[in-house]
């Protein structure tokens, strides 16, 4: 912990934990107006398949608003916990149609134990096996499909938006521990029912359904495409592994190199190492924070993983296929190898 305190002190002295109100108010206003403009465009354009272009743009706007909700949930935007929480709840419920309470609980457990088997909800059993432990439990067709799961991972991201909505609905209607449940039901209900009502009033039924499919598919693909390069294919550890906070966050996280386009589509999540070490650091401060963390890791012989977006997805595909074949060796955490042999 002493090492992390030194790093935290240096980041604080450099002013990299300061709020960036101008940036966040500008971005929130822009994407709110962008969303309103698209919905007005849908109403004015009427019965034409060009509506699907607006559906894709709306999916893009929803992904950007989800990034802002993520940052508010991490208390990056405002000094007040209440302002951050309600901003995240409004952005999640009224704008993207997702449950804030469900997501913040899931994401908090991920940050506490990234890539820890049985503790990180992002590596639990699902359509894709993220750890060999999950693969061991599969038999028959599921086991055979797992052997090439890396190749269908990217197409599966098109369904991520639908999965997020289903999980949100289950949480707010039947889950436990969701605070402000009725507020979330109201927010999500207004968003989903109002959105569908607009589409089915303005468009023919078939076109309205196609609009929803394209919008949610683009939303899920962009969101999943921004989150998945950060940890998949990085070392995984068993549930009982005891690793200090600094190394736990750095070993299990991957940064993605790229220019403005990568930064735009990943919403700042390409600086994943820094985000995990300093989850309250505002997005515009992450590039400068990266310089401090990289230097610290080099001085202390701590592996710091950074690659291109293409390189990250090549690693993901190879890793998922190896997990499907129950090959455990290449991605075992170095600390686990050191202490367990």
N, C-alpha and C positions, 0 to 999 in steps of 0.2 A: 504493500500500500504506500510505502514511502516513495517509491518510484512514480506512482500515479499522482501523488500529491505534488511532486516536483513538476510534473508535466502540466498539471492543472494550474499551478502557480504561474508558470511561464505563459500559458494561454491567457490567463486573466490579466497579467501585466501587459500583454500585447493588445488588450482590449477586444479579444475575439469572442467574448461571451456577452458583449453589449447587444441590446435589442436593435433591430433594424426596422423601425416602424415605417419609414418612408417606402422601403422596398415592399413590405408586406401589404400595406394599404393600397399601393399602386397595383400590385399583382392581383389582390382579391377583387378590387374594383374592375380591373380589366376583364378577368374571367367571368365575373358576374354579368357585366354588360355584354360580353361575347355570347354567353349562354342565352340571355334575353334576346339578342339580335337573331340568333339561330331559330329560337321558337317563333319570333315574329316572321322570319323568313319562311318557316314551315307553313304558317297560317296564310301567307300571301302567295306562295308558290303553287299550292293546291295539288291537283291530281297529276303528278308526273314522277317518273322514276328518278329524275334528278334529285328527288328528296333524299335518296340514299347517300348523296354527297353531304347533305346537311346532317344526316344521321352519323356519318363518320366524323364530321367536325364536332358534333355534340359529344361523341364518345371521347374525343381528344380533350374537350373542355372538362368533361367529368373526371378524367384522369388527372388533369392539372389541379382541379379543385380538391381531389382526393389527396394529392401531395400536400396541399395547404392544410387540409384537415389533419394529416399526419403530423405536420409541424406544429400545429396548435396543440395537438394532444401531447406532444413532447414539451410544451411550454416554451417554444422558441419565439413566439410572436409577441406576447404581452408579458409584463411583469406580474400581473394578477393571475393567480391560478384559476379563478372563476371566469375571467375573460377568455382565457385559453380554452377552458373546458367547454364553455357554451359556444364559442366560435367553432370548435371541432364538432360539437354536437349538431349545430346548424348546418355546417358544411357537409357533414356525413349524412344526416337525415333528410333535410330539405333539398339539398342539391344533388347528392349522389344516390340517395335512397338506401343507405346502409346504416346499421346500428352502431353508434359510437360506443355504447357500453360493451357490446360483444367484442368489437375490434380492439378497444384499448386494453381489455383484460388479456386477450390473446397476444397482442403485440408486446405487452409488458412482460409476459412470461418468456417470450422469445428473447427480449433484450437481456433478461436476467441469466438465461442459459442458452446462448446460441449454439446450435448443432449438438446439444446434449440429448442423447437418446432417452426418451421417456420424460423429458422435462421441457423441451422446446416444442411447442405445438406445430411449428412449421415443418417439422420432420416426422410427424406422426403418420400412421398408415393411411393411405388414400389410394387413388387410382395409380399413382406413381409411388414406388418404394424409394425412400430417400436414404435409408440405412440398411445394412445387411440384416439386422435383426428383423426388420419388417419382411424382407424377402424370404427369410427362413420360415416364416409362418404361412407362405403361399404355396399352394399345390395346384395341380391340374393346369387349366387354361391360364389362370392368373400368373402362375409361375413361368409358363412359356412366354407370355406377353412381356413379363418383366425383363426378359433377356435382351429385348431390343427397345426398352422403354425410352431410352435417350432419344431415339429417332422420332418418336411421336410426342415428345415433351412440348416442343414449340407449337404444333397444331392444337394441343390441349389447352394452351393459354387462351385460345379463342373462347373457351368455355368458362374461364376463370371468373368473368363478371357474373355469369349466371350462378356459379357456385357461391360467390360472395353474397348475392342477394338472398339465396336460399338459406344460407347460414345465418344471415341477419334476421330473416323472418322467424326462423326457429328460435333464435335467442330471445327476441323481444316478446314472442307469444308464448313460448314454453320453457325458455331457459331460466336459470337461477342466477341471482346476483346482479341483474341488470338494474342499475339505479335509474331513476326517472323513467321507469318503464312506459308509463302512459304518455309522457311527453315524446318519447321515441316512437311509440305507436302512432301518435298524432303526426309527427314530422314525416315519418316514412310513409304513412297513409296518404297524406296530402301530396307528397312527391310522386308516389307511384300511381295513385288513382287520378290525380290531376294530369299527369303526363299522358297516361293512357287515354283519358277522356279527350284531351286535345287532339291526339293522333287519330282516334277513331271518329271524331267529329269532322276533321279536316280531310282525312284520307280514306280511300276505300279500305275495307277490312284487310285484304291481302297485302296491300301496300303498307298499312299501319303495322302489321305483324313483321314485315320485312324491315321496316324502319327500326323497330325495337331490336330485332336480331342483330342488325348491323351495328347499331349504337352500343349495345351491351357487349358485343364481341370485340369491337375496337377498344372500348373502355377496359375490358378484362385483359386483352392482349397487351395494351400499353402499360397497365398497372403491373401485371405479372411479369412483363418483360423488363420493368424497372427494378422490381424487388428480387427476382430469381437470380440474377448474376452475383448477388452480394454474398451468398453463403453456400449455395449448392456446389458441391465439388470441393469445398474446403474441408479441413479435418473434422471428423465427428468423434465424440467421446462417449463412453458409457455413463450411465446415470450416476454412478458413485464416484466419478472422477472429481478430484479437488484441485482446481487450477486457479491461481490468483486472478483478480479482476482484469488487470492490464493485459496479461497474456491471453486470457480467455477471449477477450474482445478482439485482439489483434490476430491471433492464430485462426479464428473462425470466420474472419471477415475478409472480403476482397474488394479492392478499389478498381474502378474501371477508368482507363484513360480515354480521352476524347475531347473534341472541341465543343463549340457552342451547341451543335445539334445534339450531341450525346447529353450535355448538361440540360438542355431543354426537355428532352424526352425522359430523362431519368429524374428530373426534379431535384437535383442535388444529391440523390442517393448513390451516385458514383463515388462519393467520398464516404464510403460505408465504414471504413476503419475509424475515421474521425467522428462519424455520427454515433457509432457505438461507444466510443470512449467519452464523448461529450454530447449526449442526446439533446441538450438544451441549446447547443450552439446554433445560431441562425444560419440558414442556407448560404447567404452571401459571404459569411465568414469562413466557410469550410475550406476554400482553396488556400488561404493563408495558414489555417490550422494544419492543413496537410503538410506544409513545409516544416513546421515544428515537430510533428509526429514522425515524419520520415527521418529527420535528422536524429531525433532521440532514439529511434529504433536502430539506426546505423551505428550510433555510438555505443549502444548496449547489446549489440548482436542479437536483436529480436527480428525474426523474419517479417517482412512487410510485403504483402502480396498486392501487386497492381498489374493489370493487363488491359488489352484492348477489349472492346465489346465482343468482337468476333472470337477472340481468344477465350473469353469467359464462357461463351456458349459452346465452343468446342470442348472445353474442359467439362462443362455440365453434361454434354451428351456422352462423352467417354465415361465419366463417373457413373452416371445413371445406368449405362449398359453394364459396367463392371459390377455395380451393386446388384443388378438383375441376375448376373452370373454368379453371385455370392463371392466375389473376389474382394477380400477385405483389406489387403495389404497397402495399396498405394495411397490411401487417404486416411490412414490412422494418424491421430494427432501425435506430433513429435514428442510432446511431454508424456503421453501415455507410453510410447515406445521406450522413452528414457527410463521411466520409473517401473514399468511392468515387464520390459524385455520383449 
